[in-house]
């Protein structure tokens, strides 16, 4: 499977006149990335980059299960109103997790199939 065009080039640091000259320059396709593709690149793509795609990166039989359980109510743009104009299909839920997620929305964290964090009842 071929990754999309996410190539970047670093400007030569020698002779750079400003910090922006030495920052990565991303191709325009980076800006048009769909939420599902960004998620795939962060999970499966990250595992492939690390050379660990055989054991992590996707939820499959035989691989380590590393994942979060998210409190959907904590990431809704209009708390308490799940149907406030936003259909909650999988891509919207994924976008909410990416853009509104964080420690406040993490209910439980699993690493290698084991729960390593669970939000206490008093902090919900």
N, C-alpha and C positions, 0 to 999 in steps of 0.2 A: 504494500500500500504506500502510495507516494504522499508525502506531506504537502500541503498547499504552499504557495510561494510566500515564505516568511523570511526571505533572505535579507540580511542587512549588511551594511559595510561600515566599518569604523574609519573615521577620518584619521589621517596620519597625525599622531600626537606631536610629532616634531614640527615646529613651525606654526602650530595652531595659534590663531590670534584670540580665540575665545573658547569658553567651555563648550558652547553649542557645536563648535567645529569638531570636538572629539567625542560627541555622543553618537550612539547608533542611529543610522538612517534606515527606517523601515520602508518597505515597498508599499504602494497604495493598497494592495490587496489585504494588508494587515488591518486596515481600517474597516473593511467590509466583511469581517469575520462574523459568521453566525454564532449565536450563543452555544448551540450544541457542538459546533466545530471547536470553539474556544475551550469548552469543557473536555472534549476528546483530546485536544492537544495538551492540556494540563495534566490529564490522567494517563492515558495510554501513550501519548507522545512523550511525556516526562519519563515514563518507565522505559520506553524504547531508547531514549537519549541516555539514560543511566545504564543501559544494557541489562535491564531486569524485567523485560516484557514477559518472560516466561513465568514470573512469580507474582508480579504486581501490575497495576495499571488498569485492569478491568475486573469486573465481578464475574468470574468463571469458575467452574468446578476445577479443583486442583491448584488454584491460585490463592494467595493470602487475601483475606477480605479486610480491607482498610477503608472505612467509610464513616460518615457522620449521620446522625439522625437529627433532622432540623425541625424546630418548632415553626410551622408555617405561619401561625398567627404573629410571630415576632418579626417576620419579614414582609408582611403585606403592606402595600403603600398606604392603605386606609385601614388601620387596625380595627378589628371587630366587624368589618364589612367585606367578607370574602368575595362577594359578587359585585363589588363597586366598579363595574365597567371593565374589569379585566378577566377574561375567561382563563381559568386556571388549568390550561392544558400543560403538558410536560415541558414545553419550551419556555413558557412563562414562569413556571415554578423554578426551572433551572436558572433563568435570568434573575429572578428574585433572590435566589441563593447566592449567585455571584455578586450582584450589585448591592444587596441589602443584608447579606449574611454577615456573620461574625460571631464572636463569643456570646453575645446576647441571644443569639438564635440557636446555638448549639445545645441540643438536648442531651445527646450522648455521642461518644466517640469510640469507635472500634479499631483496634490495630491487631492484625493477625487473628481475626475472629474473636478477640477478647475485648470486653468493655474496659476501657482505661479511664474513662471519665463519664460521669452522669451528673447532670445538674440536680442539685438538691431541691426538694419540694419547697423549701422556704425562699429560694431564689427565683422561683418561677413567677 
